[in-house]
């Protein structure tokens, strides 16, 4: 099924890295000041959502949903919920981290919201790709120099890491003790990560943003 790309208004300093994550048939939702990324990323929006308190409402030939300024959800979270309502099952979030820390944390938490619905989402910034890991194994290939695992929603138990410099077997990572940072894939290997109880935030870290889009 077609993937949904949601673009927020956080600064993007490495557009070439971000553009490599895009696919030709992506469905593009732009959130308010994410409109500033249209030209640098070469995007044509299918849907624009926002209260337009940080960017002038555009005159573009696409669907536009205007939100009230005072609301429970941020423009980005509203866009995610709207995309779920429309039946999308795979997501790429861009321009939603960096800048204000509160907005960044809310948008990282959105990965959890989608994971809990059984949906797959990746959040990309200028130098990393983030996703949630649970019981289904996730693999990190050798073109990724470093990766980190963070417990962001409670204890993660039964953590197993294979094919990496620092392996774990049936381990526990707690939000109060984050020791899963700065791991490396072994030469000629691909790391395998799984969690039996709970979940972890996986951050693939790339040198200078050098990454082709995922296979």
N, C-alpha and C positions, 0 to 999 in steps of 0.2 A: 504494500500500500504506500501511497505517496507520503513522504515525510513532511512535517510542518516545521518551518524555521521561524522562530520568534526573535525579533531584533529590538533590543532596548536602547536607551540613550547613554549608557556608560561609554567612556572613552575607549576607542579602539586604536592602538598605536601601531599595530602590525597587521594591516588589512590583507597583506599577501598570504599570511598564515591562515587567517580567517576564511579567505576566499577558497583556499584549498579544501575546506571542510564542506563546501556547498556542492549540491548535485543539480543537474540541469532541470529536473522536474520537481524541485522542492516547491512547496506551497509557502509563500512568504507573508508573514504577518508583521507589520511594523507598529511599534508602540510609541506614540507621541514623538519625543525628541530623537527616537531612533531613526527618524526621517533624515537626519544629517548623515547617516551612513549609506543612503541610497547610491550616491555617486561613487564614493570610494570602494564600495563592495560590488558595484555593478548590478544592483538589485532592482527588480520591478515588482512592486507589492501587489498581492492579491487582495489583501485586507489591511486597513489601517484602523487602529484602535487607540483612543486616548481622550483625556480631558483637555488636552491642548493648553495646559498651563505653562509648558516649557517650550513649546514650538507652535508656530502659527498653523492653523488648520490648512491643509494643502488642497489644491484643486487638481486632483489626479483622477483618471478614469478607472477607479476601482471602488469597491465597497468600503465605506467608512462608518465606524461605530463611534459615536460621541458619548463619552462618559461624564457623569457629574464630577466636579472637583472633590467634593466630600463623599467618600465611599469607604467601604471596608477593605477592598482589594486594591493593590497598586495596579497600574495599567498593565504591567507585565503579567501579574497573577491573573487578572481578568482575561487577558489574551490566552493564557494557558487553559483556563477553564472553558473558554469559548471554543478553542481548538479541540478539547476533549469532547465537548458537546457535539461537535461536528464529525466526530468519529475518528480522529487521527490517533494513531497508536505509537508513532515514533516522532521524537522531537529533537531539535537542535536549538539551543538557546545562545544568542550572541548579544554582545553589548549589554550584559546584565550583571557584570562583576567589575570591581574597581570603583573608585569614587567613594560615594557614601557607603560606609560599612553596613549600616542597617539594611539598605536595599540589597547589598551583596548577600547578606545572610538570608534574607527573605527569599531571594532567587535560588540560592543553593538549597534551601529547604523545599523549594518547588520540585527539585529532583526527587526528594522523598515522597512528596504528594503523588507524583506520577508513578514512582516505583510501587507504592502501596496499591495503586489501581491496576498493577500488572502491565504498565506501559514503560517503554524505554526512552530515556532522555539523556542527552549529552550537553553539558555546558562548556563552551569554548571561550577562553580568554586569549591574551596575546601570546601565551607560552605554555598553556596546558589544556587538557581535555578532562572533564570531570563527569563521573557517573556513579550510580549506586550499585554496589555489589551485594548480592544475597546468596541464596542457596545455589543458584545456577552459576557454574564456573565462568569466570571472565578471564580472558587471556591478554597479556601485555607482550607485544612483540619487541624484538631486539632493536628496532629503529627508535624506540623510546628510551632515552638514556636513564631516566629516573622515574620512579613512581612512589607515591605515598598513599597510605590508608589511614583514614581518620574516622573515629567513632563520633557521629554527630547526632545520633538519635537514641542514645542509651548504650548499654553494654553490647558488644558483639562477641559471641562465643562460638567455639568450634571453628576458629579462623585457621585456614590452611593456605600456605603459600609454597609453591614448588617452582623450581627452575629459576630462582632468584638468588642473589648474593646472600640475603638473609631470609631463610626459610622458617616457616612455622607449621606446626601440626597440632590441631585441636587446641589452639590458644585462645586467649581472651584479651580484647582491647577495650579499655574503658574511656569514656569522655574525660575523666580526671587524670588519665595517664596515657598520653598519645605517643607510643613508641614505634608506630608503624611508618615513620617518615624516612625519606631518603633511601629507599631501596633501589636495587639495580637488577636488570635482567642479565643472566649469565650469557656469556658469548656463545652464539649458536643455539641458544635456547629461546623459549617463550615462557614467561612466567604464568602460572595458573593460580587463580585466587578464588576462594569460596568461603562462605560464612554459613554455618548451620543454624544459628539462632541470632536474629537481629540483622543488621546490615552495616556496611562501611561506605564511606565516600572514597572512591578511587580517583586519584589525581595523576594522570599521565603528564610528566613534565618533559618538554622538548627544548633542546638547546636552540636559542634564537628563533623559536617558533618554526623550526624546520620540520615539516610534516606534510606528507601527502594525505589526501582524504582516506578514511578507513576503508578497507576492503569490504 
